[in-house]
Amino acid sequence: MAETFSRTGLHFDELNKIRVLEPDVSSQTEELQSECKDFVEKISDFQKIADSFLAMVDSLSEEVEAAKLKAIGTRNLLKSMAKKREAQQQQLQALILEKSTELERLRIQHQSLLRTEQEQQEFIQQLVLNH
């Protein structure tokens, strides 16, 4: 009787239920379905891992960008400090030159006053001697 049903495309499974598919084909189909389910789960897990990785990479890129901007700001600050220091150095050199020039002028004036004092002392000495 099973052969008669087999010729018509009907089969009995291990529980003696009538099936349209052969028991081997049915078990292979169930196995394939199970493997497909496992594959879909693995793909889903992979997608979660990939999303996590992309989120981590985005976070790191934001941190790198922030560090880059901070480094640029620090570099610009150092450049401005160097320019400020250079300008201050030029101002101090100009002040030194100005003070040196004033010192030389005062030294010459002092020498002139000393000569004048000496001449006046000599004149006083002559007046005192002549009297």
C-alpha positions as CSV (number, residue, x, y, z in Angstrom):
1,M,0.0,0.0,0.0
2,A,2.9,2.4,0.8
3,E,4.2,1.7,-2.7
4,T,0.9,2.7,-4.2
5,F,0.9,6.0,-2.4
6,S,4.6,6.5,-3.3
7,R,3.8,6.2,-7.0
8,T,1.1,8.9,-6.6
9,G,3.5,11.2,-4.7
10,L,2.2,10.6,-1.3
11,H,4.3,9.3,1.5
12,F,4.1,8.3,5.2
13,D,6.4,9.7,7.8
14,E,7.7,8.1,11.0
15,L,4.4,9.0,12.7
16,N,2.4,7.5,9.9
17,K,1.1,10.8,8.7
18,I,0.5,11.3,5.0
19,R,3.1,13.6,3.4
20,V,3.4,15.1,-0.1
21,L,7.2,15.0,0.2
22,E,9.4,12.0,0.6
23,P,10.6,11.6,4.2
24,D,14.3,12.2,3.1
25,V,13.4,15.3,1.2
26,S,11.3,16.5,4.2
27,S,14.1,16.0,6.6
28,Q,16.5,17.7,4.3
29,T,14.1,20.6,4.0
30,E,13.8,20.9,7.8
31,E,17.6,20.7,8.1
32,L,18.0,23.4,5.4
33,Q,15.4,25.5,7.2
34,S,17.3,25.1,10.5
35,E,20.6,26.0,8.8
36,C,19.0,29.0,7.2
37,K,17.7,30.1,10.6
38,D,21.2,29.7,12.0
39,F,22.6,31.6,9.1
40,V,20.1,34.5,9.6
41,E,21.0,34.7,13.3
42,K,24.7,34.8,12.5
43,I,24.1,37.5,9.9
44,S,22.1,39.4,12.5
45,D,24.9,39.0,15.0
46,F,27.4,40.1,12.4
47,Q,25.3,43.2,11.6
48,K,25.2,44.1,15.3
49,I,29.0,43.7,15.6
50,A,29.5,45.8,12.4
51,D,27.2,48.5,13.8
52,S,29.0,48.5,17.1
53,F,32.3,48.7,15.2
54,L,31.1,51.6,13.1
55,A,29.8,53.5,16.2
56,M,33.2,53.0,17.8
57,V,35.1,54.2,14.7
58,D,32.8,57.3,14.6
59,S,33.5,58.0,18.2
60,L,37.2,57.7,17.7
61,S,37.1,59.9,14.6
62,E,35.3,62.6,16.7
63,E,37.9,62.3,19.4
64,V,40.7,62.5,16.8
65,E,39.1,65.5,15.2
66,A,38.7,67.2,18.6
67,A,42.4,66.5,19.4
68,K,43.4,67.8,16.0
69,L,41.5,71.1,16.6
70,K,43.1,71.4,20.0
71,A,46.5,70.8,18.5
72,I,45.9,73.4,15.9
73,G,44.7,75.9,18.5
74,T,47.8,75.2,20.6
75,R,50.1,75.6,17.6
76,N,48.4,78.9,16.8
77,L,48.8,80.1,20.4
78,L,52.5,79.2,20.4
79,K,53.0,81.1,17.1
80,S,51.2,84.2,18.5
81,M,53.3,83.9,21.7
82,A,56.4,83.7,19.7
83,K,55.4,86.8,17.7
84,K,54.5,88.6,20.8
85,R,57.8,87.7,22.4
86,E,59.6,88.9,19.2
87,A,57.8,92.2,19.3
88,Q,58.6,92.6,22.9
89,Q,62.2,91.9,22.2
90,Q,62.3,94.5,19.5
91,Q,60.7,97.0,21.8
92,L,63.3,96.3,24.5
93,Q,66.1,96.6,22.0
94,A,64.7,99.9,20.9
95,L,64.5,101.0,24.5
96,I,68.1,99.9,25.1
97,L,69.3,101.9,22.1
98,E,67.3,104.9,23.3
99,K,68.7,104.7,26.8
100,S,72.3,104.1,25.4
101,T,71.9,107.2,23.3
102,E,70.6,109.2,26.3
103,L,73.5,107.9,28.4
104,E,76.0,109.0,25.8
105,R,74.4,112.4,25.6
106,L,74.4,112.8,29.4
107,R,78.1,111.6,29.6
108,I,79.1,114.2,27.1
109,Q,77.1,116.8,28.9
110,H,78.7,115.8,32.2
111,Q,82.2,116.1,30.7
112,S,81.3,119.5,29.4
113,L,80.0,120.6,32.8
114,L,83.2,119.2,34.4
115,R,85.3,121.3,32.0
116,T,83.2,124.3,32.7
117,E,83.5,123.8,36.4
118,Q,87.3,123.4,36.1
119,E,87.5,126.5,34.0
120,Q,85.4,128.4,36.6
121,Q,87.6,127.1,39.4
122,E,90.7,128.2,37.6
123,F,89.1,131.6,37.1
124,I,88.2,131.9,40.8
125,Q,91.8,130.9,41.7
126,Q,93.2,133.6,39.4
127,L,90.8,136.2,41.0
128,V,91.8,135.1,44.4
129,L,95.5,135.3,43.6
130,N,95.2,138.7,41.9
131,H,93.6,140.2,45.0
